[in-house]
Amino acid sequence: MNDISLKPMKMPVSERGVLTPRTLEEITAYVKMVVKSELTPKSFRERSKKNGKTVYGAPNLSAMIVAIQMGAEIGLAPMASLRYICVINGVPCIWGDGLLAMVRAHPACEHIYEDNPADVAEMKAATCRCKRRGEPERIVTFTWAMAAKAKLTTKPGPWQDYPERMLMMRARAWVLRDTFADALAGLAVVEEVRDYASTEPAEDIVKDALAPGLHSMKPPRQPQIEIEPAKPAPASIEEAIEAATDGPAEQPTDETDWSLVGPPPMGEENGDAEIR
């Protein structure tokens, strides 16, 4: 799959002059062209550790093809898909700036308002407001205290270097995911996922995606079903009838109404059949 030899091929072009591959063969040719141009993002290169440092190797063509397809499903052009989409611990994600650009371009988006970074630094909290046509405005505030509770403030990297920016990114991610979940089609946000990349990703993603107060929810208790031990098989036909009818089998009497079933055979009036 990593063969990057190129062959001449015609490819559809959109009204804006953007190449839009439509078949797997066209997408593969497009990806190979990107690799040849040396514009492959690091997130789509094979990674290994050497002397404690990350070393980037050959491009992963399969991952690039899947990213382009995933981007096409949410309305992104091929190059935009490669820029905005990446995979962290097996989770497909979109960068925060790509999330903002995609939602702003959505026809149902009326407005997105974010706090000024200087105000965020003063208040130690970031608020993002989003309005979707036909729905009430959603407002999400993410504070430094919330980040500290999630043990984010002590993490080296962006939370130490750009704390205001990270507060803004978290508030933005929450409100845009809630308001335009259909447009994101399940994509997580890079700035969120990489904060818990060192832990079990699946569990943390579920916890972070839930609304406050739902993190402690436990699965419903399954009902206990008691199974009665099997009863021993009856030793005789009489015992089987008694078990099925919750009582002993009825014994025949001489008061049988033969008008309902017809007269008995000749010679059986006294219970003895005549054999001829």
N, C-alpha and C positions, 0 to 999 in steps of 0.2 A: 504493500500500500504506500510505501515511502519512495517509490520510483517517481522522480520529478522530471523525467524527460518530457519535452513539450512537442505537441503536434498542432499544425495549423487547424483552427476550428472557427466557424462562425458562431456568434453568440448574440442573443437578443439584447437590445439596448432600450432603456426606458425613455420617456419623453425628456427627462433631464440629462440624458446622455450617460446613464449609469448601466453598466453591464449587469444583466439579470439572468444568470444561469437558471435553467428550468429542469434539466435532467441531471441524473447522477454523473453522466459523462461530462456534461458542461461544468458542473460544480467541481469535479475533480480537476479538469483543465484549468479552471479559475484559481483553485487553491495552489496548483503547481506554479502558476504564473506569479502568485503572491510570494511563494517561497523563493523563486528565482530573483525577485526584486529585493530580497533581504528585508522586507517589511513585516515579517512574521512576528507577532507579539511574543514576548517571553513566556506568557501563560500557555502557549501552544507548542513549546519546545520541550523535548525530553529533559528531565532534570536528574542530577545525581550529586552526591556529596563528595568533596575532595578537600582534605585538610580542614574540615569543618565549614567549608564554603560551598554554596550552591553553584554547580556548573551546568550551563545550558548546552544541550546538544542538538541533534537533528530535529526538525519540525515534525510534529505528529499530524500527518495529513488527515487521518480519520477524525481526530478531535476538531480540526478546522472545518471539515465537511459538516459534521454534526452541529457545530456552532452556527454555521451559515444557515442550515436548515431551521434551527431553533430561532434564529433571528428573523427569518422569513415568516415564521408563524406569528410573530408579534409586530410585523411591519417594518423591520430594519433591512436596509440594503446590505449586500454582502460584506463590504469593507467596514460598515458600521457594526455589523455583528462581530467581526473579528476584533474590533477596538473595544466594544462595550461588554462582550460576554467572555467569561472565563470560568474555569472549573476549580473549585477549592474542596479538597477531600471528597471528590465525587459529586459535589453539589453544583449544578449550573447556577451561575450568578451574573448579575449585571452591575456595572460600576455606577456609583451614585449620580455622576453627571449624566451618564447615559439614561438612567431612570428619569431624571428631571427632563431631559430633552424629549424622551419618548412620550411622557405624560403631557407636556406642554403642546406637543403636536397632535394629541388626541382630540378629535372633533367635539367631545363632550366636556373638555376641560375649560372652565370659565376663568379661573385664576389660581395662582399659587403664590403665597406671600411668605417670605422668610425674614427672620430678624437680621439686623445688621450685626456683623461680627463684633463690633465694639460694644454694642448693647449686650450681646451674649457674654462677653468677657466680664462686664460689670454685674450682670444679674446672675451669672453662673447657671444660665438656663437658656435653652433655645426653643423657639416656638415656630411651627410651620402650619400654615392654614391652606386648605385646598377646597375648592368648590367645583363639584361636578354638576352639569346641567340637569335640573330636575331633582336634585337632592340637596339637603341642608349642608352647610359648610362644615367640614371636619377640622378640628383643631387639636394638635398634639404638641405637648411640651415635654422636653427631656432635660432633666436637671443634672447638675454635677453630683448631687446626693444620690440620684438614681444610678449614675455611672459608678460611684463608689460602692454602692450596695452590690452591683454586679461585678465588682472587683476589676473594673476597667481602668481606673485612674492610676493604678500602680504598674500597668503594663508598659514596658518600654516601647518607643516608637511614636506613632501619631498622637496617642493620648497624652504623651508627655510633651511632644513638640508643638502640636496644634490642637489644644483641647477645645477651643471654641469651634473650630471647623468640625471636629468629631461630634460635638453635641448637635450641631446643625445637621450633620449627615444622619444621625440616628433619628432625630425628629422628622426629617424629610422622609426617610425610609418607612417609618411607621405609618405616617399619614397617607403617603402615596400608595403603599401596599394595600391599605384598608380601602381607599377610595377607588383605585383602579386595579383591583385584583384580576379582573378579566383581561385587561390589557397586558399584564405581566405574565399571565399563563403559568403561574407557579415559580417564576424565577425569584431567587433570593437576592439580597443586596450584598455586594462584596464587602463594604465597610462593616457590615454586621457579622458576616460569616467568618471573616479572618480574625475577629476578636476571640472566637472560640475554636480556632483551627487546631489548637493543641489538645482539645478535649474530644469527647465523642461527638462528632458533628450532628448526627441524626437527632440525638436526644436534646442537644442544646438548641437546634433550629426549631424544634417543636415548642420548647419552653419559651423561646424568645418571640415566636410568632403568636403565642396565645396572649389574650388580653390580660391586664393586671388582675390578679385575684383568681385566675384559672390555673396557675402553675401548680397548685397543690391538689388539683383534681386527681382522683384515683379511679381506675376502671371499676365499673359496677361489679358488685359481688355476685358471683355465679351461684344459682340455687343448687343446693345439695340434693341429689336424687338418691333415695334409698332403694336398693334392689333387694327384694326378698329372695331368700335361698330357694332353689328349685325343690319341689316336692318329689318324693320318690314315686316311681311309676306304679300304678295299681297292679296288684297281683292277679286280679280276676276281673271279668266283665262286670260283675255285680259291684265291685269296689269302684270301677270307673264310672258307672252310672250314678252311684251314690255321691262321688266327688263332683260330677257335673251338675247334679240336681240339688246339691246341698241336702241330701236326705237319702234314705234307703229306697231301693227300687220298689215300685208298687208291685204287689203280688196279684196274679190274676184271680178273679172271683167268679162264682157261678152266676153273678148278676149282670154279666156283659150284655149290652144292648146290641144284639146281632142285627137289628133292623138297620143299623148305621153301616155295618161292614158286610152284610150278607150272611146267609146261614152257613154254619160250619159244614165241612165235607161230611159225606155219608159215613157214619160209624164213629164220629168224633164227639157225639153228644156227651159221653161220659169221660172224655179225655183220652180214649184209646182209639187209635186209628186202625181201620181194618186193612190189612195188607192182602192183596189178591195177586 
